[in-house]
Each structure stands twice: as C-alpha cells, then as structure tokens.
Amino acid sequence: MAITARTVEELVAFLRQHPEWREPLLQALLTEEFLQLPAEIRALREAVAQLTEAQRRTEERVEQLAEAQRRTEERLEQLAEAQRRTEERVGRLEEAVAQLIEAQRRMEERLEQLTEAQRRTEEHLAQLTARVDRLAERMQRMERRQDRLEERVSELIVEVGKLKGFHQEYLYNQRPAYYSRLLRKARILSPDAYMEILEQATEEGHITEEEAIDASLADVVVRGRWRWNHGDGALTYLVVEVSWSLSEDDVVRAARRAAILGKAGYRVCAVVAGAHIPSDVQKLMPQHNVWGLLDGLVIPPESEEEEEE
C-alpha cells in the first residue's frame, strides 16, 4: 500500500490509523542506541529501585548510589544527544518527503502535458490517415483512367497503323513508278487479271487451290521487264507485301506467295514495300531472297559487291 503524506500531521494521522506501522517506522528513523533506550530505562528503574532499597537497608550503599547516579546522568546526556540527532534526522526526512511530494506534482503535470500531446498526435494521425485514404482513392481512380487511356491509345495506335498500312498499300497500288528501278514498263495487275493467272495455274495442276488462295492475298502484283543492274529485260512478276513498318512476317509471306506463282512457270521476284524496314527485318531478307522498296528506293537482298562476285 502506497503512503502519500504532505505534512508531519498527515504522517502522524496515518500512524494513528495503523499502529502496527509505528515500530517499523521507528526502526527506520531511530538509531540502534535510541531503540535500546526503553530497555535501558527499565534497567535504570530497576537500579534506582535497588538503590532505594539499598539506601533503606544501609547508608553504606550511598556512595554506590551516588556513583550509579553519576553514570545515569551521563547516560541521560547520551540519550539527549541521541534525541537531538534523531530530531535532525526527522527534519531531514520531512525535507525529503516535501521534495518527493513536489517531484510527484511535477510528474503529474508532465503526465498531463504528455497526455494532451498524445491526444493531439492521435487527432493529427487520424487526419493524415483520412488524407492518405482519399489520396489512395484518387490514385486508384487515376490508375483506372490511365489504364483506360492506355487501352485507348493502344487501340488508336493499332488503328493508325492500319490506316498507315492502307495508305501505303494504296500508294503502291496506284503508282507504278515505285517499281521503275526494278522493271521497265511496269504495270500493276488488277485483282481480276491476277486471279485469272492463278486459276489457270490451278487448272493446269501447277499449284493447288489452297496455294492459289494464299497467293491471291498478295497486296500488289506488278509485271514488267527486269532492268535492275542492267538486267536482261526478261518478263518478271513482282509479288509485293506492303506495310507502313515492315515485319519478318511480311518477308516470309512475300517469299511464300512469290514461290507459289513461280511454280506456275513465271519468273518471279518477292518484294516488301513500305515506309520503314527495321534492321532485323533487313537481315532476314537475304535468307528468303526478298527485295525491299522504300518509296521507290531499292534494297536488294544482297549488296551489289556480292552480286558482282
């Protein structure tokens, strides 16, 4: 049980309420000599009684009694000194108790300040949490909008790519001049004229119907006299795949469809044409013997030096 006393009177009141605390308190406050005082007083009383009895019996004990009285006075002086020291210790104890009370008061004030600071911190944290939640919600909405925007951009890119491809295919279907560096008297075949060639080759058994269907899907077919690098002027067909930015698939399709027409006995050259040919696609072109056209600029499957060798 904790005791909180601010004055000596409160301490005395506590001791009156709890008599059993007196002895432990005296043992804590008084010196060993002071604690032995009651026993010594009892001994003194016994001595006085004996002295009185001895004085009554005989005057010879007077000198002994006087000596005993002297010793008793000395002991009383010691007792008085012990009492004085005890009072000094009690005074110091009262001062220490007062300091403890003041420290307790300051601690309680500090605790109240910390409690108030904690309350303000919790309020601020709650506000920050709410702001973070709102920000997270806004970020989620922005991310969803970003996803939709990216999907739309991807769709637009695809649409733009298709439009560019259609534009390129239109140009290469309308301008025979694009092929003038490869052919003299270049003529772009109409779909009907090209289908007649494929149907005749199918009837004669040179190609299958499936091959004819595949070859008919070529973007452009051009006929003319071969002129590249002082060519021999032989009648040649260009099977052309057109795209804005050419891919490896365009190279493979051009080579496959040109090979189908070649099985029918025609001299054929596979060509890819567009606005851009990536470097990896150019590296693939020699493997399939496919030529390239960039707005009429010819990219042969091999360099001229290799052809001359």
Phi and psi restraints in degrees (value plus and minus 20) as a CYANA .aco file:
   2 ALA   PHI    -105.0   -65.0
   2 ALA   PSI     117.6   157.6
   3 ILE   PHI    -127.7   -87.7
   3 ILE   PSI     105.2   145.2
   4 THR   PHI    -139.3   -99.3
   4 THR   PSI      87.2   127.2
   5 ALA   PHI    -148.1  -108.1
   5 ALA   PSI     111.6   151.6
   6 ARG   PHI    -119.8   -79.8
   6 ARG   PSI     -38.4     1.6
   7 THR   PHI    -155.4  -115.4
   7 THR   PSI     144.8   184.8
   8 VAL   PHI     -84.5   -44.5
   8 VAL   PSI     -55.6   -15.6
   9 GLU   PHI     -81.8   -41.8
   9 GLU   PSI     -61.5   -21.5
  10 GLU   PHI     -84.3   -44.3
  10 GLU   PSI     -56.7   -16.7
  11 LEU   PHI     -85.3   -45.3
  11 LEU   PSI     -61.2   -21.2
  12 VAL   PHI     -84.1   -44.1
  12 VAL   PSI     -60.6   -20.6
  13 ALA   PHI     -82.2   -42.2
  13 ALA   PSI     -61.0   -21.0
  14 PHE   PHI     -80.2   -40.2
  14 PHE   PSI     -61.3   -21.3
  15 LEU   PHI     -87.6   -47.6
  15 LEU   PSI     -52.6   -12.6
  16 ARG   PHI     -90.0   -50.0
  16 ARG   PSI     -55.8   -15.8
  17 GLN   PHI     -91.9   -51.9
  17 GLN   PSI     -49.4    -9.4
  18 HIS   PHI    -147.7  -107.7
  18 HIS   PSI      62.0   102.0
  19 PRO   PHI     -80.2   -40.2
  19 PRO   PSI     -49.2    -9.2
  20 GLU   PHI     -86.3   -46.3
  20 GLU   PSI     -32.0     8.0
  21 TRP   PHI    -107.6   -67.6
  21 TRP   PSI     -30.4     9.6
  22 ARG   PHI     -84.2   -44.2
  22 ARG   PSI     -70.2   -30.2
  23 GLU   PHI     -81.5   -41.5
  23 GLU   PSI     -67.4   -27.4
  24 PRO   PHI     -79.2   -39.2
  24 PRO   PSI     -55.2   -15.2
  25 LEU   PHI     -88.6   -48.6
  25 LEU   PSI     -63.2   -23.2
  26 LEU   PHI     -81.7   -41.7
  26 LEU   PSI     -59.9   -19.9
  27 GLN   PHI     -83.7   -43.7
  27 GLN   PSI     -52.4   -12.4
  28 ALA   PHI     -97.6   -57.6
  28 ALA   PSI     -50.6   -10.6
  29 LEU   PHI    -114.2   -74.2
  29 LEU   PSI     -59.6   -19.6
  30 LEU   PHI    -113.0   -73.0
  30 LEU   PSI     137.5   177.5
  31 THR   PHI     -98.1   -58.1
  31 THR   PSI     146.2   186.2
  32 GLU   PHI     -80.7   -40.7
  32 GLU   PSI     -56.4   -16.4
  33 GLU   PHI     -84.8   -44.8
  33 GLU   PSI     -61.5   -21.5
  34 PHE   PHI     -87.5   -47.5
  34 PHE   PSI     -54.2   -14.2
  35 LEU   PHI     -87.3   -47.3
  35 LEU   PSI     -48.8    -8.8
  36 GLN   PHI    -101.7   -61.7
  36 GLN   PSI     -26.3    13.7
  37 LEU   PHI     -78.2   -38.2
  37 LEU   PSI     -66.3   -26.3
  38 PRO   PHI     -76.7   -36.7
  38 PRO   PSI     -62.6   -22.6
  39 ALA   PHI     -85.0   -45.0
  39 ALA   PSI     -58.2   -18.2
  40 GLU   PHI     -88.7   -48.7
  40 GLU   PSI     -56.3   -16.3
  41 ILE   PHI     -83.2   -43.2
  41 ILE   PSI     -62.6   -22.6
  42 ARG   PHI     -80.1   -40.1
  42 ARG   PSI     -60.7   -20.7
  43 ALA   PHI     -84.0   -44.0
  43 ALA   PSI     -58.7   -18.7
  44 LEU   PHI     -82.5   -42.5
  44 LEU   PSI     -61.9   -21.9
  45 ARG   PHI     -80.8   -40.8
  45 ARG   PSI     -62.1   -22.1
  46 GLU   PHI     -82.8   -42.8
  46 GLU   PSI     -59.3   -19.3
  47 ALA   PHI     -84.9   -44.9
  47 ALA   PSI     -62.5   -22.5
  48 VAL   PHI     -81.7   -41.7
  48 VAL   PSI     -61.5   -21.5
  49 ALA   PHI     -82.0   -42.0
  49 ALA   PSI     -63.3   -23.3
  50 GLN   PHI     -84.4   -44.4
  50 GLN   PSI     -58.1   -18.1
  51 LEU   PHI     -84.8   -44.8
  51 LEU   PSI     -62.4   -22.4
  52 THR   PHI     -81.8   -41.8
  52 THR   PSI     -64.9   -24.9
  53 GLU   PHI     -83.6   -43.6
  53 GLU   PSI     -60.1   -20.1
  54 ALA   PHI     -88.0   -48.0
  54 ALA   PSI     -58.3   -18.3
  55 GLN   PHI     -84.9   -44.9
  55 GLN   PSI     -56.8   -16.8
  56 ARG   PHI     -86.2   -46.2
  56 ARG   PSI     -58.1   -18.1
  57 ARG   PHI     -96.4   -56.4
  57 ARG   PSI     -57.2   -17.2
  58 THR   PHI    -176.2  -136.2
  58 THR   PSI     122.5   162.5
  59 GLU   PHI     -96.8   -56.8
  59 GLU   PSI     -34.3     5.7
  60 GLU   PHI     -86.1   -46.1
  60 GLU   PSI     -43.0    -3.0
  61 ARG   PHI    -103.7   -63.7
  61 ARG   PSI     -18.9    21.1
  62 VAL   PHI     -81.7   -41.7
  62 VAL   PSI     -65.5   -25.5
  63 GLU   PHI     -82.4   -42.4
  63 GLU   PSI     -60.8   -20.8
  64 GLN   PHI     -83.3   -43.3
  64 GLN   PSI     -59.4   -19.4
  65 LEU   PHI     -85.4   -45.4
  65 LEU   PSI     -59.8   -19.8
  66 ALA   PHI     -82.3   -42.3
  66 ALA   PSI     -61.5   -21.5
  67 GLU   PHI     -84.1   -44.1
  67 GLU   PSI     -61.9   -21.9
  68 ALA   PHI     -83.6   -43.6
  68 ALA   PSI     -56.5   -16.5
  69 GLN   PHI     -84.0   -44.0
  69 GLN   PSI     -60.2   -20.2
  70 ARG   PHI     -82.3   -42.3
  70 ARG   PSI     -64.1   -24.1
  71 ARG   PHI     -84.7   -44.7
  71 ARG   PSI     -56.4   -16.4
  72 THR   PHI     -83.7   -43.7
  72 THR   PSI     -60.9   -20.9
  73 GLU   PHI     -83.2   -43.2
  73 GLU   PSI     -61.3   -21.3
  74 GLU   PHI     -80.6   -40.6
  74 GLU   PSI     -61.7   -21.7
  75 ARG   PHI     -86.3   -46.3
  75 ARG   PSI     -56.8   -16.8
  76 LEU   PHI     -84.3   -44.3
  76 LEU   PSI     -59.4   -19.4
  77 GLU   PHI     -81.0   -41.0
  77 GLU   PSI     -62.1   -22.1
  78 GLN   PHI     -82.4   -42.4
  78 GLN   PSI     -60.9   -20.9
  79 LEU   PHI     -82.9   -42.9
  79 LEU   PSI     -60.8   -20.8
  80 ALA   PHI     -82.9   -42.9
  80 ALA   PSI     -61.5   -21.5
  81 GLU   PHI     -83.2   -43.2
  81 GLU   PSI     -60.8   -20.8
  82 ALA   PHI     -83.7   -43.7
  82 ALA   PSI     -58.6   -18.6
  83 GLN   PHI     -82.3   -42.3
  83 GLN   PSI     -62.4   -22.4
  84 ARG   PHI     -80.8   -40.8
  84 ARG   PSI     -65.0   -25.0
  85 ARG   PHI     -84.1   -44.1
  85 ARG   PSI     -58.2   -18.2
  86 THR   PHI     -81.6   -41.6
  86 THR   PSI     -63.5   -23.5
  87 GLU   PHI     -82.3   -42.3
  87 GLU   PSI     -58.4   -18.4
  88 GLU   PHI     -82.7   -42.7
  88 GLU   PSI     -61.8   -21.8
  89 ARG   PHI     -85.2   -45.2
  89 ARG   PSI     -59.1   -19.1
  90 VAL   PHI     -83.0   -43.0
  90 VAL   PSI     -59.5   -19.5
  91 GLY   PHI     -81.9   -41.9
  91 GLY   PSI     -64.2   -24.2
  92 ARG   PHI     -84.0   -44.0
  92 ARG   PSI     -57.5   -17.5
  93 LEU   PHI     -84.0   -44.0
  93 LEU   PSI     -61.8   -21.8
  94 GLU   PHI     -81.2   -41.2
  94 GLU   PSI     -61.6   -21.6
  95 GLU   PHI     -83.4   -43.4
  95 GLU   PSI     -61.3   -21.3
  96 ALA   PHI     -84.8   -44.8
  96 ALA   PSI     -60.6   -20.6
  97 VAL   PHI     -82.4   -42.4
  97 VAL   PSI     -61.7   -21.7
  98 ALA   PHI     -81.1   -41.1
  98 ALA   PSI     -61.2   -21.2
  99 GLN   PHI     -83.8   -43.8
  99 GLN   PSI     -60.6   -20.6
 100 LEU   PHI     -83.8   -43.8
 100 LEU   PSI     -60.2   -20.2
 101 ILE   PHI     -82.7   -42.7
 101 ILE   PSI     -63.2   -23.2
 102 GLU   PHI     -84.6   -44.6
 102 GLU   PSI     -60.6   -20.6
 103 ALA   PHI     -84.2   -44.2
 103 ALA   PSI     -59.0   -19.0
 104 GLN   PHI     -82.9   -42.9
 104 GLN   PSI     -60.1   -20.1
 105 ARG   PHI     -83.8   -43.8
 105 ARG   PSI     -65.7   -25.7
 106 ARG   PHI     -83.4   -43.4
 106 ARG   PSI     -57.7   -17.7
 107 MET   PHI     -84.3   -44.3
 107 MET   PSI     -61.2   -21.2
 108 GLU   PHI     -84.3   -44.3
 108 GLU   PSI     -60.2   -20.2
 109 GLU   PHI     -82.5   -42.5
 109 GLU   PSI     -63.4   -23.4
 110 ARG   PHI     -84.0   -44.0
 110 ARG   PSI     -57.9   -17.9
 111 LEU   PHI     -84.3   -44.3
 111 LEU   PSI     -59.8   -19.8
 112 GLU   PHI     -83.5   -43.5
 112 GLU   PSI     -60.6   -20.6
 113 GLN   PHI     -83.3   -43.3
 113 GLN   PSI     -63.6   -23.6
 114 LEU   PHI     -84.5   -44.5
 114 LEU   PSI     -58.6   -18.6
 115 THR   PHI     -82.7   -42.7
 115 THR   PSI     -62.8   -22.8
 116 GLU   PHI     -85.6   -45.6
 116 GLU   PSI     -61.0   -21.0
 117 ALA   PHI     -83.7   -43.7
 117 ALA   PSI     -60.0   -20.0
 118 GLN   PHI     -82.6   -42.6
 118 GLN   PSI     -60.3   -20.3
 119 ARG   PHI     -82.8   -42.8
 119 ARG   PSI     -65.3   -25.3
 120 ARG   PHI     -84.2   -44.2
 120 ARG   PSI     -58.3   -18.3
 121 THR   PHI     -83.0   -43.0
 121 THR   PSI     -62.8   -22.8
 122 GLU   PHI     -84.6   -44.6
 122 GLU   PSI     -59.7   -19.7
 123 GLU   PHI     -82.9   -42.9
 123 GLU   PSI     -64.5   -24.5
 124 HIS   PHI     -83.8   -43.8
 124 HIS   PSI     -60.7   -20.7
 125 LEU   PHI     -83.8   -43.8
 125 LEU   PSI     -59.7   -19.7
 126 ALA   PHI     -82.7   -42.7
 126 ALA   PSI     -61.2   -21.2
 127 GLN   PHI     -83.3   -43.3
 127 GLN   PSI     -63.9   -23.9
 128 LEU   PHI     -83.4   -43.4
 128 LEU   PSI     -60.2   -20.2
 129 THR   PHI     -81.3   -41.3
 129 THR   PSI     -63.3   -23.3
 130 ALA   PHI     -83.0   -43.0
 130 ALA   PSI     -61.2   -21.2
 131 ARG   PHI     -85.2   -45.2
 131 ARG   PSI     -60.2   -20.2
 132 VAL   PHI     -84.2   -44.2
 132 VAL   PSI     -60.9   -20.9
 133 ASP   PHI     -81.6   -41.6
 133 ASP   PSI     -64.0   -24.0
 134 ARG   PHI     -84.4   -44.4
 134 ARG   PSI     -60.1   -20.1
 135 LEU   PHI     -84.6   -44.6
 135 LEU   PSI     -61.0   -21.0
 136 ALA   PHI     -82.6   -42.6
 136 ALA   PSI     -60.3   -20.3
 137 GLU   PHI     -83.7   -43.7
 137 GLU   PSI     -62.5   -22.5
 138 ARG   PHI     -83.0   -43.0
 138 ARG   PSI     -60.6   -20.6
 139 MET   PHI     -83.1   -43.1
 139 MET   PSI     -59.8   -19.8
 140 GLN   PHI     -82.9   -42.9
 140 GLN   PSI     -62.6   -22.6
 141 ARG   PHI     -82.7   -42.7
 141 ARG   PSI     -61.5   -21.5
 142 MET   PHI     -84.5   -44.5
 142 MET   PSI     -59.3   -19.3
 143 GLU   PHI     -84.5   -44.5
 143 GLU   PSI     -60.8   -20.8
 144 ARG   PHI     -83.2   -43.2
 144 ARG   PSI     -62.9   -22.9
 145 ARG   PHI     -83.6   -43.6
 145 ARG   PSI     -58.4   -18.4
 146 GLN   PHI     -83.0   -43.0
 146 GLN   PSI     -61.9   -21.9
 147 ASP   PHI     -82.0   -42.0
 147 ASP   PSI     -65.4   -25.4
 148 ARG   PHI     -83.1   -43.1
 148 ARG   PSI     -59.2   -19.2
 149 LEU   PHI     -85.1   -45.1
 149 LEU   PSI     -61.6   -21.6
 150 GLU   PHI     -84.3   -44.3
 150 GLU   PSI     -60.0   -20.0
 151 GLU   PHI     -81.5   -41.5
 151 GLU   PSI     -62.9   -22.9
 152 ARG   PHI     -85.0   -45.0
 152 ARG   PSI     -60.9   -20.9
 153 VAL   PHI     -82.9   -42.9
 153 VAL   PSI     -61.5   -21.5
 154 SER   PHI     -81.6   -41.6
 154 SER   PSI     -62.7   -22.7
 155 GLU   PHI     -82.3   -42.3
 155 GLU   PSI     -62.0   -22.0
 156 LEU   PHI     -84.7   -44.7
 156 LEU   PSI     -59.2   -19.2
 157 ILE   PHI     -80.9   -40.9
 157 ILE   PSI     -63.3   -23.3
 158 VAL   PHI     -82.1   -42.1
 158 VAL   PSI     -65.0   -25.0
 159 GLU   PHI     -83.8   -43.8
 159 GLU   PSI     -62.9   -22.9
 160 VAL   PHI     -82.9   -42.9
 160 VAL   PSI     -59.8   -19.8
 161 GLY   PHI     -81.6   -41.6
 161 GLY   PSI     -60.7   -20.7
 162 LYS   PHI     -84.6   -44.6
 162 LYS   PSI     -63.4   -23.4
 163 LEU   PHI     -83.0   -43.0
 163 LEU   PSI     -62.0   -22.0
 164 LYS   PHI     -82.8   -42.8
 164 LYS   PSI     -61.1   -21.1
 165 GLY   PHI     -83.2   -43.2
 165 GLY   PSI     -63.7   -23.7
 166 PHE   PHI     -81.4   -41.4
 166 PHE   PSI     -59.4   -19.4
 167 HIS   PHI     -83.6   -43.6
 167 HIS   PSI     -65.0   -25.0
 168 GLN   PHI     -82.4   -42.4
 168 GLN   PSI     -64.6   -24.6
 169 GLU   PHI     -82.0   -42.0
 169 GLU   PSI     -58.1   -18.1
 170 TYR   PHI     -82.3   -42.3
 170 TYR   PSI     -65.4   -25.4
 171 LEU   PHI     -81.6   -41.6
 171 LEU   PSI     -66.2   -26.2
 172 TYR   PHI     -93.6   -53.6
 172 TYR   PSI     -35.2     4.8
 173 ASN   PHI    -108.6   -68.6
 173 ASN   PSI     -34.8     5.2
 174 GLN   PHI    -130.4   -90.4
 174 GLN   PSI     -34.7     5.3
 175 ARG   PHI    -142.7  -102.7
 175 ARG   PSI      74.3   114.3
 176 PRO   PHI     -81.2   -41.2
 176 PRO   PSI     -41.1    -1.1
 177 ALA   PHI     -82.0   -42.0
 177 ALA   PSI     -44.9    -4.9
 178 TYR   PHI     -78.2   -38.2
 178 TYR   PSI     -45.8    -5.8
 179 TYR   PHI    -123.5   -83.5
 179 TYR   PSI     -14.6    25.4
 180 SER   PHI     -86.9   -46.9
 180 SER   PSI     -42.6    -2.6
 181 ARG   PHI     -96.3   -56.3
 181 ARG   PSI     -39.7     0.3
 182 LEU   PHI    -118.4   -78.4
 182 LEU   PSI     -54.5   -14.5
 183 LEU   PHI    -149.3  -109.3
 183 LEU   PSI     126.2   166.2
 184 ARG   PHI    -113.4   -73.4
 184 ARG   PSI     126.3   166.3
 185 LYS   PHI      34.8    74.8
 185 LYS   PSI      24.7    64.7
 186 ALA   PHI     -85.9   -45.9
 186 ALA   PSI     112.1   152.1
 187 ARG   PHI    -150.9  -110.9
 187 ARG   PSI     109.9   149.9
 188 ILE   PHI    -104.6   -64.6
 188 ILE   PSI     104.0   144.0
 189 LEU   PHI     -95.4   -55.4
 189 LEU   PSI     120.0   160.0
 190 SER   PHI     -93.8   -53.8
 190 SER   PSI     138.0   178.0
 191 PRO   PHI     -75.7   -35.7
 191 PRO   PSI     -57.8   -17.8
 192 ASP   PHI     -86.8   -46.8
 192 ASP   PSI     -64.7   -24.7
 193 ALA   PHI     -83.3   -43.3
 193 ALA   PSI     -59.0   -19.0
 194 TYR   PHI     -88.0   -48.0
 194 TYR   PSI     -58.5   -18.5
 195 MET   PHI     -85.0   -45.0
 195 MET   PSI     -54.8   -14.8
 196 GLU   PHI     -81.8   -41.8
 196 GLU   PSI     -61.1   -21.1
 197 ILE   PHI     -82.0   -42.0
 197 ILE   PSI     -65.3   -25.3
 198 LEU   PHI     -88.5   -48.5
 198 LEU   PSI     -60.2   -20.2
 199 GLU   PHI     -84.9   -44.9
 199 GLU   PSI     -58.9   -18.9
 200 GLN   PHI     -84.5   -44.5
 200 GLN   PSI     -62.6   -22.6
 201 ALA   PHI     -83.8   -43.8
 201 ALA   PSI     -53.8   -13.8
 202 THR   PHI     -89.6   -49.6
 202 THR   PSI     -64.2   -24.2
 203 GLU   PHI     -82.3   -42.3
 203 GLU   PSI     -56.0   -16.0
 204 GLU   PHI    -100.4   -60.4
 204 GLU   PSI     -25.9    14.1
 205 GLY   PHI      64.7   104.7
 205 GLY   PSI      -9.1    30.9
 206 HIS   PHI     -93.6   -53.6
 206 HIS   PSI     -54.7   -14.7
 207 ILE   PHI    -154.6  -114.6
 207 ILE   PSI     140.7   180.7
 208 THR   PHI    -106.4   -66.4
 208 THR   PSI     148.3   188.3
 209 GLU   PHI     -83.8   -43.8
 209 GLU   PSI     -58.5   -18.5
 210 GLU   PHI     -82.5   -42.5
 210 GLU   PSI     -60.8   -20.8
 211 GLU   PHI     -85.7   -45.7
 211 GLU   PSI     -57.5   -17.5
 212 ALA   PHI     -84.2   -44.2
 212 ALA   PSI     -62.0   -22.0
 213 ILE   PHI     -83.1   -43.1
 213 ILE   PSI     -63.7   -23.7
 214 ASP   PHI     -82.5   -42.5
 214 ASP   PSI     -67.4   -27.4
 215 ALA   PHI     -85.0   -45.0
 215 ALA   PSI     -52.6   -12.6
 216 SER   PHI     -87.3   -47.3
 216 SER   PSI     -36.8     3.2
 217 LEU   PHI    -104.0   -64.0
 217 LEU   PSI     -16.8    23.2
 218 ALA   PHI     -79.2   -39.2
 218 ALA   PSI     123.3   163.3
 219 ASP   PHI     -87.7   -47.7
 219 ASP   PSI     -64.7   -24.7
 220 VAL   PHI    -163.4  -123.4
 220 VAL   PSI     122.6   162.6
 221 VAL   PHI    -147.2  -107.2
 221 VAL   PSI     106.5   146.5
 222 VAL   PHI    -142.3  -102.3
 222 VAL   PSI     120.4   160.4
 223 ARG   PHI    -141.3  -101.3
 223 ARG   PSI     120.9   160.9
 224 GLY   PHI    -199.5  -159.5
 224 GLY   PSI    -193.9  -153.9
 225 ARG   PHI    -117.6   -77.6
 225 ARG   PSI     110.0   150.0
 226 TRP   PHI     -86.2   -46.2
 226 TRP   PSI     106.9   146.9
 227 ARG   PHI    -148.5  -108.5
 227 ARG   PSI     -28.8    11.2
 228 TRP   PHI     -80.5   -40.5
 228 TRP   PSI     112.2   152.2
 229 ASN   PHI      34.8    74.8
 229 ASN   PSI      27.7    67.7
 230 HIS   PHI      39.2    79.2
 230 HIS   PSI      31.6    71.6
 231 GLY   PHI     -83.6   -43.6
 231 GLY   PSI     155.0   195.0
 232 ASP   PHI    -104.8   -64.8
 232 ASP   PSI     -23.2    16.8
 233 GLY   PHI      56.8    96.8
 233 GLY   PSI      -6.8    33.2
 234 ALA   PHI     -91.2   -51.2
 234 ALA   PSI     129.1   169.1
 235 LEU   PHI     -85.4   -45.4
 235 LEU   PSI     105.7   145.7
 236 THR   PHI    -154.9  -114.9
 236 THR   PSI     123.0   163.0
 237 TYR   PHI    -129.4   -89.4
 237 TYR   PSI     110.3   150.3
 238 LEU   PHI    -119.1   -79.1
 238 LEU   PSI     101.4   141.4
 239 VAL   PHI    -121.0   -81.0
 239 VAL   PSI      93.0   133.0
 240 VAL   PHI    -135.1   -95.1
 240 VAL   PSI     113.4   153.4
 241 GLU   PHI    -127.4   -87.4
 241 GLU   PSI     107.1   147.1
 242 VAL   PHI    -135.1   -95.1
 242 VAL   PSI     116.8   156.8
 243 SER   PHI    -177.7  -137.7
 243 SER   PSI     136.4   176.4
 244 TRP   PHI     -83.5   -43.5
 244 TRP   PSI     -72.4   -32.4
 245 SER   PHI    -141.4  -101.4
 245 SER   PSI      93.3   133.3
 246 LEU   PHI     -92.9   -52.9
 246 LEU   PSI     129.5   169.5
 247 SER   PHI    -143.2  -103.2
 247 SER   PSI     154.6   194.6
 248 GLU   PHI     -84.8   -44.8
 248 GLU   PSI     -53.8   -13.8
 249 ASP   PHI     -82.4   -42.4
 249 ASP   PSI     -57.0   -17.0
 250 ASP   PHI     -81.7   -41.7
 250 ASP   PSI     -60.7   -20.7
 251 VAL   PHI     -83.7   -43.7
 251 VAL   PSI     -65.1   -25.1
 252 VAL   PHI     -85.2   -45.2
 252 VAL   PSI     -62.1   -22.1
 253 ARG   PHI     -84.8   -44.8
 253 ARG   PSI     -63.1   -23.1
 254 ALA   PHI     -81.1   -41.1
 254 ALA   PSI     -64.5   -24.5
 255 ALA   PHI     -85.0   -45.0
 255 ALA   PSI     -60.7   -20.7
 256 ARG   PHI     -87.5   -47.5
 256 ARG   PSI     -64.8   -24.8
 257 ARG   PHI     -91.7   -51.7
 257 ARG   PSI     -53.8   -13.8
 258 ALA   PHI     -86.1   -46.1
 258 ALA   PSI     -57.9   -17.9
 259 ALA   PHI     -84.7   -44.7
 259 ALA   PSI     -55.0   -15.0
 260 ILE   PHI     -83.3   -43.3
 260 ILE   PSI     -66.5   -26.5
 261 LEU   PHI     -85.1   -45.1
 261 LEU   PSI     -54.2   -14.2
 262 GLY   PHI     -84.9   -44.9
 262 GLY   PSI     -50.2   -10.2
 263 LYS   PHI     -85.8   -45.8
 263 LYS   PSI     -41.3    -1.3
 264 ALA   PHI    -102.4   -62.4
 264 ALA   PSI     -18.7    21.3
 265 GLY   PHI      79.0   119.0
 265 GLY   PSI     -11.1    28.9
 266 TYR   PHI    -115.2   -75.2
 266 TYR   PSI     128.2   168.2
 267 ARG   PHI     -99.7   -59.7
 267 ARG   PSI     103.4   143.4
 268 VAL   PHI    -150.1  -110.1
 268 VAL   PSI     127.3   167.3
 269 CYS   PHI    -150.8  -110.8
 269 CYS   PSI     105.1   145.1
 270 ALA   PHI    -103.4   -63.4
 270 ALA   PSI     114.0   154.0
 271 VAL   PHI    -156.8  -116.8
 271 VAL   PSI     121.4   161.4
 272 VAL   PHI    -136.7   -96.7
 272 VAL   PSI     117.6   157.6
 273 ALA   PHI    -156.3  -116.3
 273 ALA   PSI     124.2   164.2
 274 GLY   PHI     156.4   196.4
 274 GLY   PSI    -183.9  -143.9
 275 ALA   PHI    -115.6   -75.6
 275 ALA   PSI     -37.8     2.2
 276 HIS   PHI    -171.8  -131.8
 276 HIS   PSI     111.2   151.2
 277 ILE   PHI    -139.9   -99.9
 277 ILE   PSI      87.9   127.9
 278 PRO   PHI     -81.3   -41.3
 278 PRO   PSI     137.2   177.2
 279 SER   PHI     -82.8   -42.8
 279 SER   PSI     -57.7   -17.7
 280 ASP   PHI     -87.1   -47.1
 280 ASP   PSI     -51.9   -11.9
 281 VAL   PHI     -90.4   -50.4
 281 VAL   PSI     -60.0   -20.0
 282 GLN   PHI     -82.0   -42.0
 282 GLN   PSI     -55.2   -15.2
 283 LYS   PHI     -87.6   -47.6
 283 LYS   PSI     -47.6    -7.6
 284 LEU   PHI    -100.7   -60.7
 284 LEU   PSI     -45.4    -5.4
 285 MET   PHI     -78.8   -38.8
 285 MET   PSI     -63.7   -23.7
 286 PRO   PHI     -81.8   -41.8
 286 PRO   PSI     -50.4   -10.4
 287 GLN   PHI     -84.5   -44.5
 287 GLN   PSI     -49.6    -9.6
 288 HIS   PHI    -128.4   -88.4
 288 HIS   PSI     -14.1    25.9
 289 ASN   PHI      35.3    75.3
 289 ASN   PSI      29.4    69.4
 290 VAL   PHI    -128.7   -88.7
 290 VAL   PSI     114.8   154.8
 291 TRP   PHI    -112.3   -72.3
 291 TRP   PSI     139.9   179.9
 292 GLY   PHI    -144.7  -104.7
 292 GLY   PSI     127.7   167.7
 293 LEU   PHI    -150.9  -110.9
 293 LEU   PSI     106.2   146.2
 294 LEU   PHI    -140.7  -100.7
 294 LEU   PSI      76.5   116.5
 295 ASP   PHI      31.7    71.7
 295 ASP   PSI      22.3    62.3
 296 GLY   PHI      72.8   112.8
 296 GLY   PSI     -35.6     4.4
 297 LEU   PHI     -97.6   -57.6
 297 LEU   PSI     106.4   146.4
 298 VAL   PHI    -109.0   -69.0
 298 VAL   PSI     113.3   153.3
 299 ILE   PHI    -139.4   -99.4
 299 ILE   PSI      81.1   121.1
 300 PRO   PHI     -91.7   -51.7
 300 PRO   PSI     137.6   177.6
 301 PRO   PHI     -84.6   -44.6
 301 PRO   PSI     -43.5    -3.5
 302 GLU   PHI    -154.0  -114.0
 302 GLU   PSI     135.9   175.9
 303 SER   PHI     -87.2   -47.2
 303 SER   PSI     141.1   181.1
 304 GLU   PHI     -84.1   -44.1
 304 GLU   PSI     -53.2   -13.2
 305 GLU   PHI     -83.5   -43.5
 305 GLU   PSI     -61.1   -21.1
 306 GLU   PHI     -86.4   -46.4
 306 GLU   PSI     -56.0   -16.0
 307 GLU   PHI     -85.6   -45.6
 307 GLU   PSI     -60.9   -20.9
 308 GLU   PHI     -85.3   -45.3
 308 GLU   PSI     -57.4   -17.4
